[in-house]
């Protein structure tokens, strides 16, 4: 039997359309017109708002996640859409994964970007009663004049801090490192739902010798030490933590070879916390043997695509870009098939998520606004011994015609797109486990994998899998 989420099943809401909404599609179309939004957003947002409110009845906490705005390349609707959804639903927090400017242009482009970001996104959401929490991206705030040019411009790090940390929610709720005046890392708590949100900075230094793209990948020891001793060690008993930053810190979700090594200290620190272990970072040993919380996932952007993997007990999830770029299609297979182009005049021109934390059922619910499909991420790993089988079909419903896939959690091949040097195609493997089209999972050798179920309407369920040696 499939689980019910409140009065209606989540999949039922996908099929209901607008029938269960408080406002009719016509009402939402009227609102869209009055707010300067295209009318075609009306029914789409009515459907989204209905599903969000139903999930909010049974889930512990929720937030919107939007990333990689790259504002000059953005259709410019998402700020107003978020403001309306914040006003009309119970989801009030907006987390932003960073990267506001585009890659190429000049100083004037960055300054216009900052002004638009503050007015059309942050202020719009705050006026609607929402809370805005940003992370710093590797393009915040730096630009190159044009491809191949030696010139560009980078905003000083303290000035970037003053832009990003200037939201009402951050100033009111964030716990920061007072010894680091340039820090764009912090945490804030949601006591009613017992969730801590940890926002790290994966680009916390600037290369002084380069005028363009000078915001460097990396996390210095001062940030790591503060995050370990304050954000992680201070998680109260029985709480969960959601970690957000811009750049993924492991391969499979990341397409850049340097990333796993650059962020190994932070990744190992999070893994040590989850496993109640110890980790050495530089000359310091951090002991999390008495940790009392649990990390739900690491949520990132940067890749402009939808991907996820489960490694050493932690979900790594990266989300598509809100900007009107095409690489969100190339990089999202097989996780989100049949993504539409971000064509002007359609609801697909923007892309972001609402995420509900469901502690009772041990789930994360992802509701897509724009191109793509909803999905449920299972938090509890399915375990199977090598050479043995388990069935995943029961959790979906045995009457469903589901397309199944299973992919190794630690291995992915990457091939550059010959038509675009900034894009690549992904190849996945199933050496750890395989799954048949009736949902029967077979363990092949010890390790971690991710199983994926896609229903005919596009609804997805994603499972972490641990294959253990036969006892």
N, C-alpha and C positions, 0 to 999 in steps of 0.2 A: 504494500500500500504506500502511496506517496504521502508525504507530510502535508498538513494543512497549515497555512500561515494566516491565522486569524479566521474570519468568517469565510473568506474565499481562498482558494489556492492561488499561489503566485502565477502559475501557468494559466489558471482560469482568468485572471485579470488581463493577461495578454490577449485572450480571445474575446473578452467582454467589450473591448474597444472603449467607448465613452459611456456605455450604458450605466455604469455604476458611479459616475462622477456627480458631484454636487452641482457644478455648473455644466450646462450643455455645451456642446461644441460650438454652437452659434454664439453663446455668451463669451466663450474664450476667443472666438474670432473677432467679436466686437471689441473685447479688451485689447487684443493684439493691434487692431487698427487704431484705437485710441492712444495706445502707448507708442505708436510709431513703429511697431513690429509688423512684418508681413502677416496677412491673415492666415496663411497656411500653417503658422505655428499654433493656431488656436486649438485644433483638435489634438494635435500631437502633445501639447503641454497639458491639456485636460486629461488625457490618458496617463501621462507621466504622473501628474499630481495625484490622481486617484490611487495609483499603485504605491506611491510613496506614503500616503496617509495610511493605507491599509497595512503596510509593513511597519510603520511607526507604532501601531497599536501593540505589537508583540515584540518588537526589537528593543534593545537596551539604549542604543545611541545611533546617530546617523550624521552624515555630513556629505557635502558635495566635494568632488575632487576634479579640478580642472588644471591642465598643465600645457606648457609650450604654447602660449598665446601668440607669440611672435606677431605683435599687434598690427604692424602695417600690412601683414599678409593674412589678417584675420577678417572675417566677414562682419565682425563688430556687433553681433547679436547676443552673444553669450552673457555679457554683463547685465543687460536688461532681462534676459530670460532667467538668469539666476536670481535677480532681485524679485521678480514676480513669484518664482517658486519658493523663495525664502518667505515672502509675505503670505502665500496661500497654503503652505504646507507646514508640517512640524519640523522640517529639516532647516536649521538656522545657521549651521556652521559651513563655511566654504574654505577648503584647503586648496592652495594654489601651488603647483609643483615647479614654477619658475619659468625662465626664458621668456622675457617680455619683448625685447627687440628682435629684429631679423638679423641675419648674419652680415648682410652687405648694405652699405649706405654711408652715412656720415654722422657727425655729432648732432646735426639738426634732427636727423631721424630718431636718434636715441632720445633727445629732449622731447620731441613730439610724442614718442612712445610713452615716456614717463608721465606726461600730462594726461594722455588718453587712459593709461592704466589707472591713475588715481581717480579720474573723473568718471569714466565709463564702466569701470569694474568695481574698484574699492568703494568709492562714494555711493554708487548706485546700490550696492548690496547693503552698505551700512544704513542708508536712508530707509531701506525696506525692513530694517531690524535684524539684519544678519551680522555674523562675525566673520571677519576675513583674516586668514592666517597664511602667509606666503612662505615659501622656501626660496633660496637663492639658486639661480641657474648659472650655467657656465657662460651665458650671454648677458647676464645681469651685472653691469650694463656696459657692454663692449661691442664694437662693430668694426668691420673692415670696409674700406672705401668701395672696393669691388673685387671680384675674383682675381687673384694674382697681384693685387696692388700691395705696395709696401706700407701704405698709409692707412690710418684708422684712428679710432679714439676709444679710450676706456675711462669710465667714471671712477674717481678715486674710491677706495674701499669704504672709507668712513661715509662718503656721500651715498654710496649704494646702500649701506646700512640705514642711513637716515630716510631713504625712500621706502625700503622694504619693511622696516620695523615701525613704521609710522601709522599703522592701522589702529583703530580704536580698540579692537579685541586684543591685539598684541600688547599694547600699552597697559591695558587693564588686567589681562589674565596671564601673560607669559612670564615664566621664571627664566631669567637670563643670567649670563656671566658678567657681573658688574666689573670684573677685572679686565674685561675685553671690550673696549668701547666700539670695536668694529664688528662684534659678533652678530651673525645672522643665524644663530642656532639657539634653541630654547625649548621649553616644554610648557604645556598647559594641561590642566586637569578638568575632567568632567565628573565631579564627585557623585552626582546622582546616579550615573551609570557605571561608576568605578572604572573609567577609562582614562589613561594618560596618553596624550598625543605628544610625541617627541619629533621635533623638527631639526634635522641636522643640515649642515652646510657642506656640500661635496665640492665646493670651489672656494675655499676660504683664504686664498692668497692671490696676489697679482704679480705677474712678471714685469719687473720695472724696465726691462730692456726692449719691450715690444709695445708699439702703440695700439695694435689691434688684437682682438681675441686674447687679451692679456690676462683674463680671469682664468686661473689655472685649476685643473683637476687636482683634488687632494683634500685631506683633512689633517691639520697639524695636531701635534700632541697636546697643545693647550685645550683645543676643542674636545679631543677624545677623552682627556682626563676629566674635564668638567662633565661631559655626558655620562661617563662611567660612574663618577662619584655622586652626581646629583640626579640626572634624569633616570638612569637605570637603577642604581642602588636604592634610590628613594621610592621606588614603586611600592605602594602599600600592599599588604597581604590581601589576596583575593582579587586584585585588580588585573586588568589586561592593558597592554600597551600597543599602540599603533605608531609605527615609525614612518616618517615621510621625509624624503629629500629628492633632489633633482636627478642625479645620475645613479643608475643601478650599480650595485657593488659586487655583482657576480656575473660570470659568463652565463650563457644560455639566454638570459633576458637582455644582456648587453651585447652589442655587436663590436665593441672595441677591445682589442687584445690587451691593451695596457690596463684596463679597468680592474680585473681581478687582483692584480698585484698592487695597484695603487691604493685600493681600499681594503686590503686584506686585514689590516688591524681592526677596522670598524666591523667588518663582517665577522671576524673571529670573536670579537667582544660580544656581539649580539648572540652568536652561537653559544658562547660560554655561559651567558646569562640564561639562555633557554635550557641548557643542559645542566645548570647548577654547578659549573666548573670554574676553572681558573684560566687566565690568559695573560701572556706577557706582551706588553706594548712598550717598545723602547726599553727603558730600565725599570719599568714599573710592572708589578704583578697585581692584577685585579682578581679578587676572589669573590665569585658570585655563588658560593656554595649555600649561602643562606638567603638567596633570592626568593621572593614570595609572589612574584607576578608572572605573567605569561605574555610573550610577544605574539600578536595576532598575525602581522605581516609587515613587510617593508614595501611601501608604496612609492613609486617613482614615475618620472617622465623621461625626457631626453631622447628616447628611442623613436618617438612619434608613432609607436605601434602598440598593439595589445599582445602582451606575452606574459607568461608566468612559469615559475618553476618552484619546486619544493626541495630545499637542501638543508640537511642536518636539523630538521625540525622547524624550519622557518620558511614561510611563503615569501617569495620575491615576485612582486607584481608590478608591471609597468603598463602605463595607460597611453592611449593615442593622443595626438596633438589636437588642440582646439583650432590651430591655424589651418588655413585652407591649402594644405599640402597633400601631395599624392602618396608620399611614402608611408602613410598610415595603412594603405592598402597592401603595399609590397611586403611590409614587415610583419603583418598580423596573421598570416597563414601558418598553421591550421587553426589558430585559436579563434579567429573571427573571420569566417569565410564570407564571400559575396558582399564585401563592404562597398557602399556606393561612393561615387566621386563626390567631392565637396562642391557641388554645383550651386551657384547662386540661384535663389528662387526655390530652394527645397529645404526641408528641415535637416538635411544632412550637411549643411554648410558649417555647422558647429558640431563639436564632439566633446562630451564630458560625462561624468558619472554622478549618481547618488549612491552612497554606500551605507548600508545598514549593518550594524553589529548585532548579531543574534546569539547571545551567550547560551540561552537555554537549549537551542538546537545545534550549537557549535558551528555556526555558519556565518559567512559574509555574503550579503545580497548586493549585487551590482545592478543598478538600473541605468540603462544607457539613455542619454538625451542626445539625439542626433543619429549619426550613422552607426550601425552595429546592433548588437542584441544584448538582452539581459543575461546575467549568469549568476549562479550560486557557487561559491567556493566553500568546499568542505574543509573544516579545520582539523578534524581528527583523522589521523592517517589510517588507511586500510592496510592491514598486514597480511602477508601470505608467505609461506615457505617455498623454497625452490622446488619445482616439480609438482606443486600443488595448486589448486584453484580456489577462487572465491567468486561469488556472483555480486555484481554491482547493480544489476537490473532492478532488484527489489526497491532500491531507494528512489528510482525514477517512476516505477510502475511497470509491471510486466506487459501491460497492454499497449505500451508506447512503441512506436517504430523509431528507434534511436540509432544514430550513427555513432559508433564508438571508435576511439583512438587511444593509444598509450605511447608515451614518449619518455625517454631517459631524462632524468632530472639534471644530470651533470655533463651532458654531451650534446652539442649542436654544431653542425657544419654551416659555414657562411661562404657565400659566393657573391662577389661584387656584381652589381647590376651594370652591364656594359653601357647602358643608356644614361647612367647617373652615378658618378663616383662616390656620392654621399649615401647611396642606398645599397642594400645587399639582400640576397635571397637566403632563406634559412632551410636547412635540411635537418630533420629530426630522426632519432634512432629508437629502436625498441629492443635493445639487448638485455635490459633488466627484466622487463615483463612484456607480455603481449595480451591483447584482449580480442575476443571474438565478437561478432556482431549480435550475439545474444547477451552480451554483457558479462561473459565469463572471463575473468582475469587469471592468467597463469604466470606464476613466478618462474623466472628463468635463471637468474643468478643474483646474489646479494647486492643490494643497492636501493636507490630511490628512483621513483618514476612518478609521472603525472598521468592520470586517466581523464579522458574528456568524453562527455556524452552530449550530443547535439540533437535536439528534437526537431521535428519537421518545421515548427514555427520559428526556429532559430534559438530557442531557449537552451542554455548550456549549464551543465553541472560539471564541476571540476574536482577531482579527488587527488589527495596526496597518497602515494603508495610506498610502503616499505617492504622490500623482499628480504627475508631472512634465511640464513642457512638452515637446512633441515635439521631438526633436533635429533 
